[in-house]
Amino acid sequence: MGWLWAIIVGLVLGLLAKAIIPGKQHVPLWLTVILGMIGAIAGNAIARAVGVDATAGIDWWRHVFQLVMAVILVGLGDRAWTAARGSRRRA
């Protein structure tokens, strides 16, 4: 169940990140999910480093860190994907 939960969280974070980033992203869904999963892991690490990983109630700060990391990673992933696909089309 842990992997299924990670995929669901990655999908939700990735789609939220794509909705927040202005313009159209060309990243495929599978890469969006992977980048969302990595964003969740990185956000958890940052929350743990800051000391807000386990609070009473809902861990809002942890979720904010996860979403910010997902936005950053999806934005960078989109640039890398577009650059890689663009160079293949020219060749």
Secondary structure, DSSP 8 states (H G I E B T S, - for coil): -HHHHHHHHHHHHHHHHHHHSSS-----HHHHHHHHHHHHHHHHHHHHHHT-SS-SS--HHHHHHHHHHHHHHHHHHHHHHHHHHHHHHH-
